[in-house]
Amino acid sequence: MIAFPTKAKTSADGVLTLSVPTGMPDADLDVLVVVEAGLEPNRPVTFSSSWPVGYFDLFGSLRDIGLERPPQGELQDRLPLVPTYL
């Protein structure tokens, strides 16, 4: 996956044309384009792969309503796997 931030300007008819070199000739690609308008002119465009603050906060748990996971028991002994290609 290739991800990069960029700034672009639309034409007078409101069309945005992008040219993205991928280095993958004649490839079928899935492309995701996100357009965000109204950015301040001097604000840098950044890309973040981190989760928003509080994204993983929980609103309770199963223990709050009395559900619990029962004991899982012991694993059985199994024969070791031997490669057949040797």
N, C-alpha and C positions, 0 to 999 in steps of 0.2 A: 504494500500500500504506500502510496506517495501522498503526503499531506503537506501543504504549505500555505501560509497566509500571503495575501497579496491585496493590492488596491487596484481598482480599475474604474474607468469612466464609461458611461453609456453614450451611445450616439444620440443625435437629435431626436430620433424616433423611439428612443428608450431601449434599444437593443444592446446587450452586452456581449461582446465577442471575445472568447478566450482561446489562446493557443498554448497548449500544455505539452512540452516535450517529455515523453515518458521513456524513451530508449527501448521501447517494445514495439517494433514494426509489425504490422498486420496482426495485431492482437485484439481479441474481443475483451473489452474492459467494462467493469461496472463503475460508473462515475456518480459521485455525490457532489452537488453544488449547493452551497448555502449562501444566500445573498442577504446581507444586512445593510440596511440603509440608515442614514442619519448619524454617522460617526463624525466626531469632531475632526476637523482638518489636520490638527497636529497630534492627534492620538495615535500612538503606534499600534499596528495590527499585530496581535500575538496569537499563538496557538498554544493551548494548554491541554495536556492529557490527564490532568488531575481531576478528581471528583469534586463537586461543589461542597462547601462547608455544610456539615449536617446531613449529607446524602445518606449515610448509613446509620443514622440515629434510629433506634427502635421505638415503637410505640407500645411496648408491652412484650410479653412472651407467652408461650404455651404454659409455663409454670404458673402464671397468674390465674389460669382457669383450671388448674389441677391436672393437666396432662403431663405425663412424664414418659420417657423412653424406658422400656423394660430392659433388664440385663440381656446381653447378646449371647452369652454362653462362651464356650471355648472353641477354638479352631481345631479341626481334625488334622491328624498327621497325613501328609500326602507324599507320594513318591516324587523324588526330584526329577526335573525335566533334563533329558540328555539330548544334546543336538545330534541329529541324524546325518548331518553332512560331513562329519569327520571321518 
